[in-house]
Amino acid sequence: PKHEIMQITEAKKVLEQYHCKPTELPLILVTDPAIIGLGVKPGDMIQITRKSATAGKSFYYRYVVET
């Protein structure tokens, strides 16, 4: 699936929408092979876009942490 770093404004909107803190999201390690090429750093939020048979596209969010 497609992984991309979220802009700060987009990340804030998602956190407000779900009434949560970044650390309450599922975590992804900075060394994860799916995001190494993106140049992520701890503290970034990642949006994962997956194809869905019913919704067309579905979005998942992860918070980047160190190992």
KARA-V870329 format. One record per backbone hydrogen bond with DSSP energy under -1.0 kcal/mol. CO is the residue of the C=O (numbers start at 1). NH is the residue of the N-H. Records with the same first field share a line. If there is no record, write none. Layout:
CO: NH + NH
//
This chain:
2: 49
4: 47
7: 11
8: 12
9: 13
10: 14
11: 15
12: 16
13: 17
14: 18
15: 20
21: 24
22: 25
26: 63
28: 65
29: 32
32: 35 + 36
35: 38
36: 39
41: 44
44: 64
45: 6
46: 62
47: 4
48: 60
49: 2
50: 58
52: 56
55: 57
56: 52
58: 50
60: 48
62: 46
63: 28
64: 43
65: 30
//
